[in-house]
Amino acid sequence: MKHNVYIALGSNIGDRAAYLEEAIDRLDKEEDIKVVKRSSIYETEPVGYVDQQSFLNMVIQAKTNLSPEKLLEMTQSIEDTCGRKRDIRWGPRTIDLDILLFDQQNMKVENLCIPHPRMWERAFVIVPLYELNSELNFQSRNQTIKDIYEALPDKEGVNVWKSRVGAEGSEHFES
């Protein structure tokens, strides 16, 4: 697989952890996508529209042969399959998949902007991304992930809910 991508996942409806797992499984079953690494799962308060349940968030690293546009089609198809509704901007959702990074590409087309335009100020994205790869360097911003992580004002609001496999910590279960 020739492209390295990072995708953020979030869920705050129903069995949040099951929706994260289903989305990852669906991505990994695609012929042109291979999930290679996943962050811990973090629980965070909602951003934007705050009158909703807390989210489970994580980031995965994958390899793909798909173009950014085809990967976007795939992630949106998975969201639809998992019952995602787009009634309220930043509102409740079964699953949300956002392409954060695609190699070192910078692009902006009708429905896709890479790097993801709001990732830089979102602790629920930067914390798990930093966990996955603390050596990332963003050439377009002349910054490292460590620079961005250390400057985040609200990291303390991003709490480990389930540590990644092999990491220490406890696991929570949906009730």
C-alpha positions as CSV (number, residue, x, y, z in Angstrom):
1,M,0.0,0.0,0.0
2,K,1.5,3.3,-1.1
3,H,-0.2,6.0,1.0
4,N,0.0,6.6,4.7
5,V,-3.2,8.1,6.3
6,Y,-4.5,9.1,9.7
7,I,-8.2,9.0,10.3
8,A,-10.0,10.3,13.4
9,L,-13.0,8.4,14.7
10,G,-15.7,9.6,17.1
11,S,-19.0,8.3,18.5
12,N,-21.5,9.4,21.1
13,I,-24.7,7.5,20.4
14,G,-25.5,3.9,21.5
15,D,-22.7,1.5,22.1
16,R,-20.0,4.0,21.2
17,A,-17.1,1.5,21.4
18,A,-18.9,-1.0,19.2
19,Y,-19.4,1.7,16.5
20,L,-15.7,2.5,16.6
21,E,-14.8,-1.2,16.2
22,E,-17.3,-1.7,13.4
23,A,-15.9,1.3,11.5
24,I,-12.3,0.0,11.9
25,D,-13.3,-3.5,10.9
26,R,-15.1,-2.2,7.8
27,L,-12.0,-0.1,6.8
28,D,-9.7,-3.0,7.4
29,K,-11.8,-5.4,5.3
30,E,-11.5,-3.2,2.3
31,E,-9.0,-4.5,-0.3
32,D,-7.2,-1.2,-0.7
33,I,-7.0,-0.3,3.0
34,K,-4.9,-1.8,5.8
35,V,-5.2,-0.5,9.4
36,V,-1.7,-0.6,10.9
37,K,-2.0,1.1,14.2
38,R,-4.7,2.5,16.6
39,S,-4.6,4.9,19.5
40,S,-6.2,4.4,22.8
41,I,-9.8,5.4,23.0
42,Y,-10.4,8.7,24.8
43,E,-13.6,10.1,26.3
44,T,-14.2,13.8,25.7
45,E,-16.9,16.4,26.1
46,P,-18.6,17.6,22.9
47,V,-17.3,20.6,21.1
48,G,-19.5,23.0,19.2
49,Y,-23.0,21.7,19.9
50,V,-22.6,20.8,23.6
51,D,-26.1,19.6,24.5
52,Q,-25.3,16.0,23.9
53,Q,-23.5,12.9,25.4
54,S,-19.7,12.7,25.7
55,F,-17.8,11.2,22.8
56,L,-15.4,8.3,22.5
57,N,-12.6,9.4,20.2
58,M,-9.5,7.8,18.7
59,V,-7.2,8.0,15.7
60,I,-6.0,5.2,13.4
61,Q,-3.1,5.0,11.0
62,A,-3.7,3.1,7.8
63,K,-2.1,2.3,4.5
64,T,-4.1,2.6,1.3
65,N,-3.9,2.5,-2.4
66,L,-7.0,4.7,-2.7
67,S,-6.9,8.4,-3.7
68,P,-8.0,10.9,-1.0
69,E,-11.4,11.3,-2.8
70,K,-12.0,7.6,-3.0
71,L,-11.0,7.2,0.7
72,L,-13.5,9.9,1.6
73,E,-16.2,8.0,-0.3
74,M,-15.3,4.9,1.6
75,T,-15.4,6.6,5.0
76,Q,-18.8,8.3,4.2
77,S,-20.2,5.0,3.1
78,I,-19.1,3.4,6.4
79,E,-20.8,6.3,8.3
80,D,-24.0,5.8,6.3
81,T,-23.9,2.0,6.9
82,C,-23.5,2.6,10.7
83,G,-26.6,4.9,10.7
84,R,-24.9,8.3,10.8
85,K,-27.4,11.2,10.5
86,R,-26.4,14.7,9.7
87,D,-29.2,16.7,11.3
88,I,-27.2,19.1,13.5
89,R,-23.8,20.5,12.7
90,W,-21.4,18.9,15.3
91,G,-24.4,17.0,16.7
92,P,-24.8,13.5,18.0
93,R,-23.6,10.7,15.8
94,T,-23.2,7.0,15.7
95,I,-19.8,7.3,14.0
96,D,-17.8,10.1,12.5
97,L,-14.7,9.4,10.3
98,D,-12.4,12.3,9.4
99,I,-9.4,12.0,7.2
100,L,-6.8,14.0,9.1
101,L,-3.6,13.4,7.0
102,F,-2.9,11.8,3.7
103,D,0.9,11.4,3.2
104,Q,2.2,15.0,3.3
105,Q,-0.4,16.2,0.9
106,N,-2.2,19.6,1.1
107,M,-5.4,19.7,-0.8
108,K,-8.8,21.4,-0.8
109,V,-11.6,20.2,-3.0
110,E,-15.4,20.6,-2.6
111,N,-15.9,18.1,0.3
112,L,-12.4,17.4,1.5
113,C,-9.6,19.5,3.0
114,I,-6.3,17.8,3.9
115,P,-4.9,18.3,6.5
116,H,-8.2,18.4,8.2
117,P,-8.8,22.2,8.8
118,R,-9.9,22.1,12.5
119,M,-7.6,19.3,13.7
120,W,-4.9,21.7,15.0
121,E,-7.1,23.1,17.8
122,R,-8.9,19.9,18.8
123,A,-7.3,18.1,21.7
124,F,-9.5,15.1,21.0
125,V,-7.7,14.7,17.7
126,I,-4.2,15.9,18.6
127,V,-3.8,13.8,21.8
128,P,-4.5,10.4,20.1
129,L,-2.5,11.5,17.0
130,Y,0.4,12.4,19.2
131,E,0.1,9.0,20.9
132,L,0.3,7.2,17.5
133,N,3.2,9.1,16.1
134,S,5.1,11.6,18.3
135,E,7.5,12.3,15.4
136,L,5.0,13.8,12.9
137,N,6.3,16.9,11.2
138,F,3.8,19.2,9.4
139,Q,5.9,20.8,6.6
140,S,3.0,23.2,5.6
141,R,2.9,24.6,9.2
142,N,6.6,24.3,10.0
143,Q,5.5,22.6,13.2
144,T,5.8,19.1,14.8
145,I,3.0,17.3,16.5
146,K,4.9,17.7,19.7
147,D,4.8,21.6,19.3
148,I,1.1,21.5,18.7
149,Y,0.4,19.0,21.5
150,E,2.4,21.0,24.0
151,A,0.5,24.2,23.1
152,L,-3.0,22.7,23.5
153,P,-4.8,24.4,26.3
154,D,-7.5,21.7,27.0
155,K,-5.5,18.4,27.0
156,E,-6.8,17.6,30.4
157,G,-10.4,17.2,29.0
158,V,-9.2,14.2,26.9
159,N,-9.3,11.2,29.2
160,V,-8.1,7.6,28.4
161,W,-11.2,5.4,28.3
162,K,-9.5,2.3,27.0
163,S,-5.8,2.0,26.5
164,R,-4.5,0.6,23.3
165,V,-3.5,-3.1,23.3
166,G,-0.2,-3.5,25.1
167,A,-0.6,-0.2,27.0
168,E,-1.4,-0.1,30.7
169,G,-4.7,1.2,31.9
170,S,-8.3,0.1,32.5
171,E,-11.1,-0.6,30.2
172,H,-14.6,0.8,30.4
173,F,-17.8,-0.9,29.2
174,E,-20.9,0.8,27.8
175,S,-24.0,0.3,30.0
